Amino acid sequence: MACLRLLERDSGPLLVPQLVVSEVVYLLETLGTVDASVVAAAERLGVTRVATLDRKHFTVVRPAHAPAFEVLP
């Protein structure tokens, strides 16, 4: 939570790796680093279909580029 507060309050500029940003963005959904990086990559590439067995997280996450992911299988 300290990192989230920093990002919310600091006027920058800050150098923050994409994985860190992804983790903060999806903190409320309690995603781990790997799941958050998949979401970030999908958003960047415009992908809406995700092959995963982790339905718990990927059916809750609302990507920035689509209403929801299509979770496969």
C-alpha positions in Angstrom: 0.0 0.0 0.0 2.9 2.3 0.5 3.8 2.1 -3.1 0.3 2.8 -4.2 0.2 5.9 -2.0 3.5 7.1 -3.5 2.2 6.7 -7.0 -1.0 8.6 -6.1 0.7 11.5 -4.4 4.1 12.1 -6.1 4.1 14.5 -9.0 7.0 12.7 -10.6 8.6 12.1 -12.8 9.2 8.6 -11.6 10.7 5.6 -13.3 8.5 2.6 -12.6 8.8 -0.7 -14.4 5.6 -1.9 -16.1 5.3 -5.0 -13.9 5.2 -2.8 -10.8 2.5 -0.6 -12.4 0.5 -3.6 -13.4 0.7 -5.0 -9.8 -0.6 -1.7 -8.4 -3.4 -1.4 -10.9 -4.7 -4.8 -10.1 -4.0 -4.8 -6.4 -7.6 -4.7 -5.5 -8.2 -8.0 -7.3 -5.2 -9.5 -5.4 -3.4 -10.5 -8.6 0.1 -11.8 -8.4 2.9 -10.5 -10.6 2.5 -13.1 -13.3 -1.3 -12.6 -13.6 -0.9 -8.8 -13.6 1.8 -9.0 -16.3 -0.5 -11.2 -18.5 -3.3 -8.6 -18.1 -0.9 -5.7 -18.9 0.5 -7.6 -22.0 -3.1 -8.4 -23.1 -4.1 -4.7 -22.8 -1.0 -3.5 -24.7 -1.6 -6.0 -27.5 -5.4 -5.7 -27.6 -5.9 -9.4 -26.7 -9.2 -10.4 -25.2 -8.9 -14.2 -25.1 -6.8 -15.6 -22.2 -5.9 -19.3 -21.8 -5.7 -19.9 -18.1 -6.9 -22.1 -15.3 -7.1 -19.1 -13.0 -10.8 -18.3 -13.6 -11.0 -16.7 -10.1 -8.9 -13.8 -11.1 -9.4 -13.5 -14.9 -13.2 -13.4 -14.7 -13.1 -10.5 -12.2 -10.5 -8.3 -13.9 -11.9 -5.7 -16.2 -9.2 -4.9 -18.8 -8.9 -1.3 -20.0 -9.5 -2.3 -23.6 -12.5 -4.5 -23.3 -15.5 -5.2 -21.0 -14.0 -8.5 -19.9 -11.6 -11.3 -20.9 -12.8 -14.4 -22.6 -11.3 -17.1 -20.4 -10.3 -20.3 -22.1 -10.6 -23.3 -21.8 
